[in-house]
């Protein structure tokens, strides 16, 4: 791999990590996982309803809905930030590598 391609992948991965860490709380709020709870009529409310129906009337601790609501209410925390950064870096780095091959 030539140095220019490698540098592009590194820059893309770094940018992806930053965008994911900054964007994750915004996306959580936009779909209804807010600091005040799940917003009525939102996508999050639909998820919560489906989870409750599937679980006999309650949302199970540790379920996707519960984890997303915790992140929406209290922020991502260290583990969530690391996961978002890693995912963003991986996706953006991969796209930058593919772009280097195609272009």
C-alpha angles and dihedrals in degrees: 000000000000120000093247092057092046091050090050091052092049093048091046092050092049092049091047091052092052094046092049095049093047095039101046096074090045092052092046090054093045093056092046108268097127136165088252093054134268111337115239115251094013132126087256090056090053090050091049092049093050091047092050093049091048091049099047098264104321136080109242118237110252093023121134091259092049093048093047092048091050090051091047092049101041105018129253099294123206097300094045092047091050091048093049092046093048093048093046092047092048095049095043094043091051092049091048090051092049091048089053090053094046098043 
